[in-house]
Amino acid sequence: MVNAILIVLDTLRQDHVGCYGNTWIKTPHLDEFAKEAVKFTKMYPDSLPTLPVRKAIYTGKRVFPFTDDKLGETKSGRGDFIGNALGAPGWGSISESHDTLAERFQRKKYISALFSDVYHQFKPGYNFQRGFTQWEWIRGQEEDAFLSGPEISNEDLQKYLTSKQQGTTSGTVFAKFMMEQFLKNTRWWRSETDTFPAQVFRKAGEWLDLNLDALIKGKGFITVESFDPHEPWNPPLHYIRMYEKDPDWEKGCQKITHSLYGPADILSEQELKNLKTRYAAEVSLVDTWFGYFIEYIKRIGIWDNSIIVVVSDHGHMLGEHGLIAKAANPLGREVADLVAMIRFPGGEMAGKTCDKFCYHHDIAATICNACKISYKDMDGKDLFPLVKDDKLNYYDHVSIAWGGSVAVYNNDFWYNGYIWDIEEGSLFDVKKDPKLNKNIISKAPDKAKELLKLCWEDAREPIDMDFMRQFKDRLGCTPVTKGLTRND
C-alpha cells in the first residue's frame, strides 16, 4: 500500500528555485528533493487563479470553460461567499458532481488530513475540505478576519503603503484594507516559528506522528497547502539578510510587502529592489519549513512507501513587463511556469527531468494510480507512463484560461488574449523571445488564430462567448493590463 502526500506552494515562481536554474535564491531543500524526485518543467494550470487551480488539482477535472460556475453570483465585494469573485469564473466551491481526491481515498478507508492557510478555501460557502478525515485552517493570511484588535495606528499602517503621490491602482486601494488586517493578525509573532510556513508544516508533521500506524501500512493521505510565498511578503529579518547586506536597505523607502497589481514604476528603484528581496527571502523561508516536513517524512519511515507531489499554483511578476502583478492579460511565464516535482514510491526514476507538457489536473490521476485508487471520470492522465516512456506525449500544447483571457503555448509560440477573437491579443516567438517581450501578432495573425482555435478545441464543449465577454473589463481577482493605471 502507498501513502499520498500532496504539497501545494502558492505563488512560487519556477525561475526562483535553484533546481530550475536560479543561481542566487537559496532553496536547498527543494533542490535536494528534486534530486530524489522527477522534475517537471512544463506543467501548467488549466485555469487561474487560486481556487480554479485547486479545483483541478483536487478533482482531476478541467475547470475551463467554467460551465459549473455560470450560475454563481458574488454576494460580497470580494466574492466571500460564492461565484465569480468580481470576474474570476471558476472561483467558487467544488461541484458536488465531482469526486475529490479526499473522497476517493475515504472510500478506500484511508486516514486523511488537510492543513492549509489558504484562507480562500475556507470562506463561507466553500467546500475544499470535503472528504478529509481531519482538516485545519491556519488563520491570519491577507485580509482573513482573524483578529479584530487591537487597532493598527494610521502612522504604522502608512509605512506599508505606497504614497499617494506615486500613484493608485486597484491593488494599492485594496492594500490599505488588507495590510491593516494582516498587521493585526501577525502583530503577536515573536519568532520564526510563528510564521505561516512554520505553523502549516509543523502541524502537518504532528499529524504524521499521530497517525503513524496508518501511514506505516500505506493508508494515509495528507494535503499541505502553504499560501506563502504569496504576498504579503513579510519574512523574518534574518532571511532578508541572506540577500541584503546594506544596513540601510530600507532607508527612504516605504515597507512595501504587498503586490501593487499595477505598474512597477509606482515604486522607487530601491523599493522595487526591496520588494524582490522580500519575495526571495519568503521563498527561502518556505524552503526551510518544506525541508523540515520532508525530513519528518524520512525520519518516521514512510519516505519510500509514499508518492509525494510538490507543485505551485502560479507565480508573480515582480517588475517584468513593467508590472507587479499576476495578471490575466498579459499572462507572462513568470506567472504561468510552475514548480512541479513528484517522488514516486521507492524513488523510481528519481533525478529524471520531464520536459513534456502536462497539467495540474494530471496530478490527481497520478496520485490515484500510484495508490491503486480509481480515477475514473477524471480528465487528468497518469504522469508515470509519460515520464517512463520517452516516446509518449499526452499534449502538443497547453491552454490556460483566466476569466475571459487565455494563453496557448505549443513550444514554438505563445498566444495571449481574449477567448473570443485575437483582437487585443499578443503573440510571441518563444524560441527567439523566451521572456515574451516582443509582440509579433501583427506579422503573424494566422498563427495567433491557429493557437486560439486549439484552446476552443480543448474546451470539449461549447464555449458560451457571451458569458465570457462579461469578464473582459472585470478584475477577475487580478486585472488585465488596461485596468492597471498610474496617476502622474
Secondary structure, DSSP 8 states (H G I E B T S, - for coil): --EEEEEEETT--GGGSGGGT-SSS--HHHHHHHHTSEEES-EE-SB-SHHHHHHHHHHS---TT-GGGTT----STT-SSSS-TTT-TT-S---TTS--HHHHHHHTT-EEEEEE--GGGGSTT--TTTT-SEEEE---STT------S---HHHHHTTS--GGG---HHHHHHHHHHHHHHHHHTT--SGGGSHHHHHHHHHHHHHHHTHHHHHTT-EEEEEEE-TTSSS----HHHHTTT---TTTTTTS----S--SEEGGGS-HHHHHHHHHHHHHHHHHHHHHHHHHHHHHHHTT-STTEEEEEEES---EESGGGEEE--SSS--HHHH---EEEE-GGGTTTT-EE-S-EETTHHHHHHHHHTT---TT-S---HHHHHH-TT--S-S-EEEEETTEEEEE-SSEEEEEESS-STT-EEEETTT-TT-----TTT-HHHHHHHHHHHHHHH-S---HHHHHTTSSS-TTS--GGG-----
